[in-house]
Amino acid sequence: MFNRLKSILIIFASITMLWSCEKDLDLQPEDNRSSAEATFQDPDSYKQFLAKLYAGLAISGQDGPAGNPDLVGLDEGFSQYLRLYWKMQELTTDEAVIGWNDGTIKDLHSQTWTSGNEFIRTMYSRIMYQVAQANEFLRQTTPEKLDARGVDSALRSDIEKFRAEARFLRALSYWHALDLFGKPPFVTEEDPIGAFLPEQIQRPELFSYLEGELLDIESSIVAANQNEYGRADQAAVWVLLAKLYQNSKVYTGTDRSAEVIEYTTKIIESGYSLVDDYQKLFLADNNTNGAQNEIIFPITFDGMNTQAYGGMTFIIHAAVGGDMEPDDFGINGGWAGLRTTSALVNKFLDDNDDPIEDVQDERAMFFTEGQSKEISDISSFNDGYAITKFKNVDTQGNPGSDPTGDFPDTDFPMFRLADVYLMYAEAVIRDGGGSEAKAVSYINELRERAYGDDSANIDESDLTLELIINERARELYWEAHRRTDLIRFNLFSENGVWPFKGGVPQGSTTEAFRDLMPIPASDLGVNTNLTQNTGY
């Protein structure tokens, strides 16, 4: 069932808004704990509840694609977890713009957002909703609860692994909160259910909590490369630990590059491998075409069973417009929204005036016919090159399973081995130890896949931080890494300029406080325990 997560109705509706902060975003399931014990008489309910935790990253409600949302207050498609997270990580950077005028969406790219921005507010709410559900799963699977229900030893063994996965998923969402908001409200399974005002946790303390959680579940979760596709295993835990350590200087002021070397080495030695063709990572059969050997943790989608207007539906449909042929992408029509800036295009060019069509790097997936490289008007889809990276077709060109072409099968590769290679190389440069020779070899593996030969290989003299940040752009664009990367390299606000940043066509620097998103004004107005991030 995890190979393609299905939308599962969860009866245990004791999952409630653990902070009664946003009256326009109250969570839908009402407090109905009396049904929980009856529900858990079915042994399969534990795995179904766990499936709901995974599905919360892919779908936005109980019915799909719309009609019974988890959150109200923003359109159900707009409020889907991956769609929101992708916007936070990409629309705020040089890698993506969107031509729509929905609410305050353009403020993300111009970096002029306020604490009232509805997309930032709903990302915050979606994160806390995921945390709330994970907390409830952990409450319902304590030894005391299992004893009272007479759960047998075989199922208890499975549930212990389920609990480790639930804690990983909670840690993933709390990492997003740490990275985006810095000091969110903090709740765990030890806190009461219902309306109360949670305390705010500071960034270094949340970092320490997440580090402790991940180290604690490292030995209890399924071994690396041994779980069902789509589920977290030990390698996913190691990636999240490495991500924490990689950004530790930002989060805590302390460099932890040595730990990045330690955990990326564990991942690299755990049996994952690069797929032979870069494009396969982003196709409808990326769960079976060999890409699954590189993808360490995906958000899974299925055109028939995980239907949502967010997630990969958004990423694929919104990127198609102008003279592009929707059939080439396995969809029934484009939404003409997403493109990129010349700043990303230029990462692939030796000379910014060279035609992108002459580039041999197969990662340069741009549609240029009828498109201008430079953007004069963000609202015009033809301004800015389009991206052809993600498609709802398989390696043979066949469309995904949904006959309407509305909803894709393509999984989103949240963590993959190529990223780990680049993390290792960066940590070597930042004096974390490791081997320069290995770092070079890992980068060259990526380049040889991209170029088809060793013509673009580097040597140790080329190993610089500038090379790494640019290589991360070339390898990982539109995979929801860019904002975090730019902040770590001190290039996001004060020291980075790209088209329309700051709200002007030529781009400008912005103030350093924008390295953090604001705590939503609606939450501050209710929870007196919260203080706003500096600058908002």
N, C-alpha and C positions, 0 to 999 in steps of 0.2 A: 504493500500500500504506500510505502514511502517513495518508491521509484517515481510515481507521479502523485503528489499529495492531493487528496480530494477535499472538497469543502465539506466539513463535518459539523453538524449541529451539535453543540455541546449543551446538555441539559443542565449541568451543574452551574447555575448562574450565580453562584456566590462570588463570581468575579465581578467586582464593582469598582467604581472610581475610588481609588484609595486616597485621593485628595479631591475634595469637593470644590474644585477651583473654577472650572469653566462651565457655567450654566448652559452655554450653547454647545458644549462638547461632552455632556454627560454620556457615560457609556450605556449601551443599550440593554444588556442583560440585567434584569432586576434581581434583587436579592431573593433567592429562592432555594436556600440551603437545605430545606426539608427534602428536596428531591435527590440530594447528593448521595445519601446512603443507598437509596433504591437503585440509582444509576450504577454505583460501583459494585452491585451484586453481579454484574456482567464482567467477567475477567477482561474482555476485549476493551472495556471502557478506558482502561489506563493508557493503552496504546492510542486509542482514539483521541483522548485528551492531549497526549503528547503531539499527535499529528496536528491538532488545532494550533499548538504553539508554533510549529514549523509553518503551517499555512498562514499564520498571522503576518508573515513576511511577504506573502504572495497575493493574498486576497484581502478584501476590506470589509467583509460582512459574512452573514450566515447563508445567503442564498446564491450569490454570484450570478451575473456580474454586478447586479445592483438590486436594491429593494428592501434589504434588511441589514443596514450597516452596523458595524461595531461602534462607530462614532457618528454623531450628527453635528451639523454646523458648517460642514464643507462638503461639496459634492463627493459622492462615494468613490468615484474614480480618482479625483484629486487627492483624496485622503488616504490612499493606499501607501503602505510603509515604504516599499522600494521606490515607488515614484517620488515620494517626498524626499527620501534620503538621497536619491540620485540628483534631484534638483539642488539640494543643499551642497552637494559635493561637486557638481558640474556647472550649473548655471551661475554660480558665484565666481567662476574662473574663466580662463582664456579658452577652455575647451568647448563651451557650448553657449549658444544663445537660443532664445525662443521668440517667435514672432507674435505670440498672442498677447492680448491685453486683459486677460482674466485677472481681476482684482489687482493685487500688488506684485504680480509675478515678475514684471520687468525690474522691480527694485532689487531682485536677487542678483541679476547680472550687473546692474549699475552700482551695486554695493551701497544703496541708499535706504536699506530696510530700517524699520523701526520695531519697537516692541509690540506693535499692533499688527504686524504682518501675519496674515492668516495662514500662509504656508509654513512659516516658522512655528507658529502656535500649534498647528496640527501635527507637525513632526514631533514636537515636544509631547503632545497628547498621545500620539501613536506609540512612542517609546514607552511612556508610562503605562499605557494599556497592556503592552506586551509584558512588561515587568509584573503588572498585577496578575495576569494570567499565569505566568510562571510561578509566582508566589502561591497562587491557589493550588496549582498542581502539587507543589511541595507540601502544602498543608494537608492535602488529601492522601499523601503517600508516606506519612510518618510511620515508624514501627508500631506506634500505638493504634493508629487507624487500621493498619493491616492486620494486627492482632485481633482487633475487635471484629473485623470482617472475616476472619478465619482464612486469610490468603495463604495458599500453600507455598512450599519452599521454592518450587520451580518458578512460579510467577513472581515471588518476592525477589529472586535473583534478577529477573528481567527488569523489575521495577527499580531496582537499585541503579541499573544502567540508564533507565529512563530518567531517573532523578538527576543523574550526572548530565544528561543531555539538556534537561530543563534548566539546570544551573548554567550550562554553557550559553543557552539562548538568552537567559536573563543577563548574563555577563556581556553578551554581544550588544544587547540594547543599552545596557548601562555604559558600555564603551562609547556607543554613539552619543549618549547624553554627556559623557565626560568630554568627548572631542568637540561637540557642537556647543554645549551650554556651560560646561565647566563645573557648575555647582547646582545640580538639580535637587529636587526633593528626594528623600531616600527612604524606601520602604522595602521590607523583606517579609518572608513568611512568618517571622516572629511578631510582626505588627498586627493590630486588630483589623478586622474587616469593617468596612463602612466609612462613613464620613468623619474624618479627623484631619488635623493639620500636621502633616509630616514635617520633620526637621529637614533643613537644608544641609547637604554634605559638601564640604569644601573639596576642591579638585585633588590635592595630594592625598586626602583621606579616601576618596573614591578610588583613586589609583591603587592604593594599598589594599582596599577591600577586594577589588577585581583581581589583583595579583594573587591574593590569598585564596580566593574562590577557585581560580583556574589551577593553581598548584594543588589544591585539595582534591579536585576531580580528575587530575591528570592520570592517576592510577586506577580510577574506578570506571572511567568511560571506556567504550570499546576500543581495542588496540588500533593503531594507525593503519589505515587502508583496509580495515576489516568490517566496517559497518555497511549497512545497506546504502546504496547511492542516495544522496539527498539528506542523509543524517550525519550529525557531527560525530567525529571520532577523535582519537588522541591527537592526530595531526592538526585538526581544526583548533583544538585547545592550544597547541604549540604556536600556531599562526597568530591567534589572538594574543597570546603572551608576547610573542615577538613584536606585534603591532604596539602593544603597550610600551614595551621597552624601547622600541624605535622612536616613539614620540615622547619618551619620558622627560626629556629636557624641556619640552613645551609644557607638559602637564605638571611637573614637580620641580623643575630647575636642575635636575640631576641627570647626567648622561648615563645611559645603561646599555651602551653599544656592545659591551662584552656579552650580556645576556642575549642580545639579538643574534650574535654569532652562535651561542650555545643552542638556541632553539631553532634557528634556521638550519643548522647542521643536522639536528634531529629529524627535521622534516625532509630534508634532501636525502637523508639516508633511510627513509621509511618506505620507499618503494614507488613513489609517484614518478612520472616521467613526462617529458614534453610530447605533445602530439606532433605529428609530422608536418601538418599544414595549419598555419595560424588561423585561417578562416574557419576551420572546423570547430573552433572554440565557441563560435557565435551563431551556429546553425541549429535548426530544429531537432536534429538528432545528436546534439552534443552530449547526451547521456549515454550514447552507444557507439559513436563513430571514432573512438579513440581519445577524444577530448576528456572523457571521464577519468582518464589516467593522469591528467594534469590538473583537473579541477578538484580542489581539496574540500571546498564547501560551496555548494551552489544554493541559490534560491530556485526551486523547481517550479515549472509551469507546464500545464497540459491544456491544449486548446479545447478539450471537451470537459475537463473536470476541475480546472482551476481558472475559471473565467473572471476577469476583472479588467476594468478600464485603466488600471494603473500597471505597474510592473513592466513586463516585456511588451504588453499590448501598447502601452504608451511609448516606450523607447523605440519600438520598431515603426509603429504607425506615424508618430509625430515627426519622424526623420524623413518621411517620404512626401515629396511634393514636386512642383515645377514640372520638368520634363521627365522625371523618374517614372518608371513603369512599376506599379504596385505588384503586378504578377511576378516580377523578378524577386520580390521580397515575400511572396506567399501570402499576401494580404489583399483585401478587397478594395482598398483605397487608402491614400495617404492623408494625413492630417495637416501637412504643410506647416510645421512649427519649428523643429529643431534643426540647427545648422552649427557650424563652428566658425571660429575667427581665424584671421590670417596668421595669428600668433602660433596656433597649433600647426597649420599647414607649413609654416616656415621651419618648424622643427625637422621636417623631412627634406629640406632643400639646402644645398650648399650655397646657393645664391638665391636670394628671395625672389628674383625675377625669373628663375628657371620655371618651366611648366611642370606642374606636379605630375603630369602624365609620363614624364621621362624618368621619374624616380623608380629605382629598382626594388626598393623596400616594399615588400608585399603587405606590410602593415598600413601603408598609406592608402586607406580606403575612402576616397573622396569622389563625389559626383560633381563634375564641373560644367557639364553641358547646360547652357542657359543660366549658369550661376556666375556671379562675380566673386572674386577672391576677397575683396574688401567690402565692408558693410557700410552703406550709406543710410539705410533705413532698416532697423531691426524688424519692423513689421512686415517687410517684403521677404518672402521665402527665397527669392532669387538672389538676395544679398547675403553672401557668405556661402562657402562650399558646403554641400550636403555630405553626410556621413553614411556609408553603406556597410558598416561593420556588422550590425545585427540583422539577421534575416529569419523568416519563418519558412525556410526551405531546408531540405536535407542535403547531404553531399551529392545526391543525384539530381538536385534541382526540384524535387517533388515538394509540394506545399505541405504544411502541417495537418494535423488530424481534424481540425475544425473545418467542415465543408463551407462554412460561410466566409472564411477568411478573416473573421473578426479577432480571434484569440489564438496566440501562438503557442507552440510547443517548446520554444527555445528557453533554456535555463540560463539564469544569470550567474556568471562565475564570480562569486563574491571573494573567494580566496583561491588562488591557483599558484602552481609551482613557479611560473615565470616571475611573479611578484616576489616570491621567496628568494629566488636567485638575486634579484636586484636589491632586496633588503640585506642579504649577506654582503654584497659588494659595497653598499653604502656604509655598513657597519665597519668593514675593514678600513675604509677611508677615514672614518671618524675615530680611528684608533681603538676599535673594539677587539683587536686581535685578529685571529683567522689568518688566511693566506691570500696574498695579493694574486698569486698564480691561479688559485681557485676562483677568485672573484673575476679575473679576466676570462677564464674558461667558461664561467657561467654566462657572462655577457655575450661572449662569442657564440655560445650555443643558440642564444636568442637571435643573434644577427645572422648566423648561418641559416637558420630556419627562415628568416625574413628575406634574405637575399638569394638563397638557394646555393650559395657557395661561401668561400672565406674572403671574398673581395672587400668586405667592410669590417673585417676583424680588427680588434684593437690590441695593444700590448700594455704592459704595466705603466708605461709613461703617459698613457692616455687616461688613466684611472683617476678622475677628479670628481668632485661633487657636481660640477656643472654638467659633466657627461652623464652622471646618474640621474639628475632631475630631468634632463632632456630625454634620456633613454626611457625613463618611467613614463613620460608623456607619449613617446612613440609606441611603447608596448602596451600601455594600460589605459589609454584615453577612453573616455566614456564608460569606465568600469567603476566609477564612484570612489576614486582615490585622490583626485587632483587637489581639492581644497586642503585636505590634510597634508599632502605633500608640500604644497606651496607654503603653508604656515611653518612646517618644520624647516624649510629652507629660507625662511624669512623673506618670502617673495609674494605673499598674499595681499597685504594691505599697503604698507608704506613703501616697499621697494619693488613692486611689480606694476607694470603698465601694459594694458592690452586694449584693443578697440572697445569703446563704450564702457569700460570700467570707469566708475565715478560719474556715469551718466553723460559723458561727452564723447563724440565720435572718435577723437584721437586717443582717448583713454587718459587716465590720471591716477596718481596714487590716492589712497584713502587712509583714514586714520587707523592707528594700530588697534584700537578697541574692537574693530570689526573682525579680528582674529577669533573672537567668540561671538556667538549669536546671543541675542537678548533673551532673558527669561520673559515669557509672554506677559504682557501687562494684565491680562485677565486673571492670571494665576497670582500675580503680586497683589491684585486687588482683593483677593480672598484669603490667601495664606499669609498671615502676618509673620511667619517664621522665615520668609524668603526675602533676600535682598537682591537688587538688580546688579547685573554685570556693569562694570565701569563703562561710562560713555553713553549709556542709553537712558 
